[in-house]
Amino acid sequence: MRKQRLVAAGITMLAATLALSACGSRAASDGSSGSSEKVATIGVIAPLSGDLSALGLGIRNSVDLAIRQANEKNLIPGWKLQMDAEDDQASPDVGKNAATKLAGDDTVVGVVGNLNSSVSQSTQPVLSAATIAQISPANTGPTLTMGADFLANPKRPYPGFFRTCTTDIVQGSVAASYIYGKGFTKIATINDKKTYGQGLVASVTEAFKKDGGTIVDAETINPDDKDFSAVISKVKGSNPQLLYYGGEYPQAGPLGQQMRAAGLNVPLMGGDGIFDPAYIQLAGKTSNGDLATSVGSPPETLPSAKQFISDYAAAGFKDPYGAYGAQSFDAANAIINGLKTSLAGASDGKSARQPTIDAIQKVSFDGATGPVAFNEFGDTTNKVITVYKVVDGKWATEATKKVE
């Protein structure tokens, strides 16, 4: 009998352990236990591990903060919001699996993500097929909202996809104007062959040529390259005044370090994908003078972001909100604002999915980044880009431009 009791106790403990582990990353975001309220889930898909986790964790935490605040204020009576954060590892395949998991959960009413445009290309069809709203705080590729022929014949491919950041059309134009205005008339470009990097370089190239500049060399690398000696040798031979890189900081940092070691002593500039302290750490002391653009104004300079910054600090997150924290907070609140309408008479989350998309299209409120609203393509109407420069080992604001 004693043996049977021990076995039974062991089974009970195992069952309890499995039940706890099954919770995964799902959280009520307010520390409360179960109640009679109905539950709606806001998903997050971002790189929570790996090279880009510094950005992904800031996205997750900022969404978490918005959900906590909504629950504390009881913004949607009769409903409790919770978060399900999935790690896409910055991989399209992993991101697609994460989207499939969230789409299969009938409580999911919206998703914030992704960080990478190439990952969103794989999550968009999955979430769209399930009629789930998706708002990216970081995707800048124009094709995501305006289709492959976005210049000649823009057409929105997924009516449930939105973003709280502006696009590479704007970012590329501002970057090119800044470069040319500073006297750089001959530049070389390198991109990492990914959707974001290719699109950003294409936008910069087009705008720079219109301004009167010359592209003296255009090269590519592979996303997992670590030795850039061959491409640096090619670029160095073209005598550029500046190197523009389309990609993210895990490759941009070593590229910057290696090009200076090889004697190519010109500034490296990139987009929001390199705007992170990690770039400076990877590039080393020679990164002083390097440049980056990023979406929006620096949150620290915005009166509208003061409360977000204060609340984020008070929440005790161990990771900083990063380059896209304010945009992620606004993305989550755009979904929450839509849910105020869509969940009002809904019996469950799944039945509210299309009404949520419809409601988000009409939202208009003052967010951490400023006015939050979307145009007919799902793009933010708040088109702001900031240029940053590495000064004494830190990113310093150079200029902020609002594009009408």
GIHU-V690199 format. One record per backbone hydrogen bond with DSSP energy under -1.0 kcal/mol. NH is the residue of the N-H (numbers start at 1). CO is the residue of the C=O. If there is no record, write none. Layout:
NH;CO  NH;CO
This chain:
5;1  6;2  7;3  8;4  9;5  10;6  11;7  12;8  13;9  14;10  15;11  16;12  17;13  18;14  19;15  20;16  21;17  22;18  23;20  24;21  26;23  27;83  38;78  40;80  41;107  42;82  43;110  44;84  45;112  46;86  48;46  53;50  55;52  56;52  57;53  59;55  60;56  61;57  62;58  63;59  64;60  65;61  66;62  67;63  68;64  69;65  70;66  71;67  72;68  73;69  75;70  79;76  80;38  82;40  83;27  84;42  86;44  88;46  91;88  95;91  96;92  97;93  98;94  99;95  100;96  101;97  102;98  103;99  104;100  105;102  108;105  109;41  111;133  112;43  113;135  120;116  121;117  122;119  123;119  124;120  127;123  128;124  129;125  130;126  131;128  132;127  134;160  135;111  136;162  144;141  145;142  146;142  147;143  153;149  155;146  161;158  162;134  163;378  164;136  168;140  171;167  172;168  173;169  174;170  175;171  176;172  177;173  178;174  179;175  180;176  181;177  182;178  183;180  184;179  187;214  188;242  189;217  190;244  191;219  192;246  198;194  199;195  200;196  201;197  202;198  203;199  204;200  205;201  206;202  207;203  208;204  209;205  210;206  211;207  213;208  214;185  216;187  219;189  221;191  225;222  232;228  233;229  234;230  235;231  236;232  237;233  238;235  239;236  241;186  243;267  244;188  245;269  246;190  249;273  251;248  252;248  253;249  255;251  256;252  257;253  258;254  259;255  260;256  261;257  262;258  263;260  264;259  265;263  266;264  269;243  270;291  274;271  276;274  279;276  281;277  282;278  283;279  284;280  287;284  288;285  289;390  290;287  291;268  292;388  293;270  294;386  296;384  301;298  302;299  305;302  309;305  310;306  311;307  312;308  313;309  314;310  315;311  316;313  328;324  329;325  330;326  331;327  332;328  333;329  334;330  335;331  336;332  337;333  338;334  339;335  340;336  342;338  343;339  352;349  353;350  356;352  357;353  358;354  359;355  360;356  361;357  363;360  365;372  367;370  372;365  375;379  378;375  381;373  383;381  384;382  385;401  386;294  387;399  388;292  389;396  390;290  391;394  394;391  396;389  398;387  399;387  401;385  403;383
